[in-house]
Amino acid sequence: MYDYIPDVIVELDAPSDNKALVDGQKLIGTANKNSSLNFYLVTDESNSSSDVLLTPSTIDSPVEDDARKFNAVANDEGKFSFDLPNDVTLEAGQKIKAYAWLNGKESYDIQTVMDKTPPEGESVNYEVALNDPTPTPDKFVKNPKDSNPKQQNFTYVFDTETPQTTVDGFMSQIGKHIIKIGLSDEAGNTTTIVSTMTVNEKKQSVVGSDFEASYVDIRNLPETELKNYILQHSKPDAFKLANGTKTDLTQFVTVTDFGGLNNVSQLQPKAYTVTLAVKAADSGLPTDITTTIQVTVVDVDAVLSVEFLNEVNQVLPGYTVKLNTQVGDTIDLTKEESVTTQLTNLTKAGYDIAERPANETTVKINNTALTVQYKLQGVLSLTSVPSALDFGSLAYNATTKRVEDPEFDKQLVVTDTRADAANGWRLTATLTTPMKNGSGQELVNALRYVTDGKETILNTNAQVVYTNSKGTAGSFDVSDSWGKTANTNGIKLQINSSDTVYTGDYVGVITWKVMAGQP
C-alpha cells in the first residue's frame, strides 16, 4: 500500500522594480504547505541550468542528509513571503522563478518583473521673452530617465496645478513662474517635475546704472582707462535668449560713445549721456544691442588728515585730526580749531613740538585725500611733585617713633611720552637740605623711602627709590602706591630710641629726579 503524494503547485505574485512598494521588497505567493522554495533570476526559460539564485540560500533541507538549502518555507496556510536583501533590486522585464519542493516533488512558476517605478527628470529654468509663444511641456524637463532598461518614449503634459491655460497666461507676466510637468513612461508611471519659466521683457538687452563720477578720479584718465572706469561703476548686464537659454553677454559690453565725458578740458559738474553696447560680432545677433546711461560729474569732497609723529616717526594713536574740505581749497592749519586744540592737548600730555609742516598756513588741497604731519619729541618728566610733606607732631620719650602716612598737597607723578618708553625709568630722591629745627639742630637718618619692603634712608646722595619697568607711555602716579600703615610703600619718618632729639619744627628739602632706563 502506497501513500498518495500530491503534486507541488506554486504560484508567484508578479514582483515589481519599485523598492517603495511591497511587491518590490518581497517575493510573495502560494505553494503547498511546508514546501521549501528557492528564487532564481531566469536568463533563458528553455535552459534552467542558466538560472541564477537571487541570493544565497540559508534554510536547511527538511530531508536528513540532504545538502540542499532553500530561501524560504511555505507556512501551514500555503503562503510564502521572502524579503529581498537591500542590495537586490529587480529590473522591469526580468524573469523571476519561484521553485518549490516537497516530498520529492517539485514545481515552479515564472513571473515577469513589472515596471512600477516612475521615471526621473531634471527641472529647468526656461527663459522666454514677453508674449512669446508658450513652450511645449517637454521643454521644462531635462535628462529624463527610467529604471526600465528598455528605451522609453516619454510623455509630457502640463500638470493640473499649472495647466496649459495657466502657462499661457504667464507668457504676458514678467518674472519667474512655477511650472509643473507630468512625466510618464510607457508603463504609465508618472512623476511630477517642478520647473520654472522666467519671462523677460526683451529677447536681448544691455543695461547699466547711472552713477556719479568724481572729477579727481577721471580727470587724468586716457580713454581706455575711462572706458574701464565707466564699465566698473555702471555695473552693466547684457544677455540674449535662444531656445529657452539665457546667454550672459556682460563680458562683451563696451562704451561706444562717451557723450563728451572724455573731453577732460571741458568737463563740467553735470550729467553726460554715455552709450553702452554689445556689438553684433560678439553676440552673434544681426545688430548691436545698445543702451544709454547718465554719468554725472560732481565736485569732489576731500579729507585732509593731520597726523602727529613721535621721534621715531610713528603716528600717535588717538590724536589724528580729519578735516573735511574740497579739491582746490587752501587750508591754514593755525586757524583750524581742531588742530590747535590737539596741539595744546599734546603739549599738556608731555610732548614738545619739534617740527611743523612747511606749508602749515597754506595747505593746498589738490586731491581727495591728503596728509600733513607734525613731528613731536616725547619727554620724560616729573609733571607733579608734592611741595610739602607734613609728618605732624611727635612726643619723643626715648622710644622709637615712626610716621607712616604724611600729608601731602600734590601727587608725585612721572609722565613718559618717549617713543622708547619700553626702556622704563627710575626715580631718585636726595635729601638736599637736612632736617633741622630753628636752632640748626639736625634730625639725622629720619627720612626713609620704602619700596616693596626695601627701606632706603635718604641722605645727600641721589638714591633710586622707585623703578618703572612696565615700559608703557603715559603718566604714572608714584604716590598712588603709598600706604598708610606699617610695611607699605612710600615716604616715612622714623626716630630711633637711641637718636638725639631736640624740640622744635624740623624742615628739610627732598629733591626728586627721574632718569631714563633701569639700573
Salt bridges, closest charged atoms under 4 A:
ASP7 OD1 - LYS105 NZ 2.89
ASP23 OD2 - LYS116 NZ 2.55
GLU45 OE2 - LYS95 NZ 3.93
ASP51 OD2 - LYS97 NZ 2.52
ASP60 OD1 - LYS69 NZ 2.32
ASP66 OD2 - ARG68 NH2 2.80
ASP83 OD1 - LYS26 NZ 2.44
GLU120 OE1 - LYS145 NZ 3.92
GLU122 OE1 - LYS142 NZ 3.82
ASP132 OD2 - LYS203 NZ 3.04
GLU161 OE1 - LYS180 NZ 2.67
GLU186 OE1 - LYS150 NZ 3.43
GLU360 OE2 - ARG356 NH1 2.83
GLU404 OE2 - ARG402 NE 2.76
GLU404 OE1 - LYS492 NZ 3.13
ASP416 OD1 - ARG418 NE 2.71
ASP420 OD1 - ARG418 NH1 3.85
GLU455 OE1 - ARG402 NH2 2.72
GLU455 OE2 - ARG448 NH1 2.80
